[in-house]
């Protein structure tokens, strides 16, 4: 599922459908590099979440901060990988 944030209700057509992604507590890491290596970033974050035993059900999110067309002629991406977790303490870390 790909998403584009919108401020108001959007008009959709074809295979596109509107879905609300609920707010969530997230463990976040940033991938810098080729999209073909994004799985390594997922693996590192998934390992951290599993080792801390903080994972919860919900969609994993990707926020594309900079795409290859914005960054340079090289296939470089800056992508936030956001994994849903539950808060284990009251203050933010």
KACOR-V508264 format. One record per pair of residues at least 12 apart in sequence whose C-alpha atoms are under 8 Angstrom apart, sorted by the first residue. I is the first residue (numbers start at 0). J is the second residue. D is the distance in Angstrom with one decimal. If there is no record, write none. Layout:
i | j | d
I | J | D
I | J | D
This chain:
i | j | d
23 | 83 | 6.4
23 | 84 | 7.7
24 | 83 | 5.8
24 | 84 | 5.6
24 | 85 | 6.2
24 | 86 | 6.9
25 | 81 | 5.6
25 | 82 | 5.2
25 | 83 | 4.5
25 | 84 | 5.4
25 | 85 | 7.8
26 | 44 | 7.7
26 | 48 | 7.6
26 | 81 | 5.7
26 | 82 | 5.1
26 | 83 | 6.4
26 | 84 | 6.4
27 | 44 | 7.6
27 | 79 | 6.5
27 | 80 | 5.6
27 | 81 | 4.5
27 | 82 | 6.4
28 | 40 | 7.6
28 | 44 | 6.8
28 | 79 | 5.7
28 | 80 | 5.5
28 | 81 | 6.8
29 | 77 | 6.6
29 | 78 | 5.5
29 | 79 | 4.4
29 | 80 | 6.1
30 | 76 | 7.2
30 | 77 | 5.4
30 | 78 | 5.0
30 | 79 | 6.2
30 | 80 | 7.2
31 | 75 | 6.8
31 | 76 | 5.5
31 | 77 | 4.7
31 | 78 | 6.7
32 | 74 | 7.3
32 | 75 | 4.6
32 | 76 | 5.1
32 | 77 | 6.8
33 | 74 | 5.5
33 | 75 | 5.0
33 | 76 | 6.0
34 | 74 | 7.5
34 | 75 | 7.3
34 | 76 | 6.6
40 | 80 | 7.7
41 | 80 | 7.0
44 | 82 | 7.6
45 | 82 | 7.7
48 | 82 | 7.9
48 | 84 | 7.6
53 | 84 | 5.2
53 | 85 | 5.7
53 | 86 | 7.7
53 | 87 | 7.6
54 | 82 | 7.6
54 | 83 | 6.1
54 | 84 | 4.5
54 | 85 | 6.7
55 | 83 | 5.7
55 | 84 | 5.1
55 | 85 | 6.5
56 | 83 | 6.9
57 | 83 | 6.1
58 | 82 | 7.6
58 | 83 | 7.1
59 | 80 | 7.3
59 | 81 | 5.7
59 | 82 | 4.9
59 | 83 | 6.4
60 | 79 | 7.9
60 | 80 | 5.9
60 | 81 | 4.9
60 | 82 | 6.7
61 | 78 | 6.4
61 | 79 | 5.5
61 | 80 | 4.8
61 | 81 | 6.2
62 | 78 | 5.6
62 | 79 | 4.9
62 | 80 | 6.7
62 | 81 | 7.9
63 | 76 | 7.5
63 | 77 | 6.3
63 | 78 | 4.6
63 | 79 | 6.5
64 | 76 | 7.8
64 | 77 | 5.4
64 | 78 | 5.6
64 | 79 | 7.0
65 | 77 | 5.0
65 | 78 | 7.0
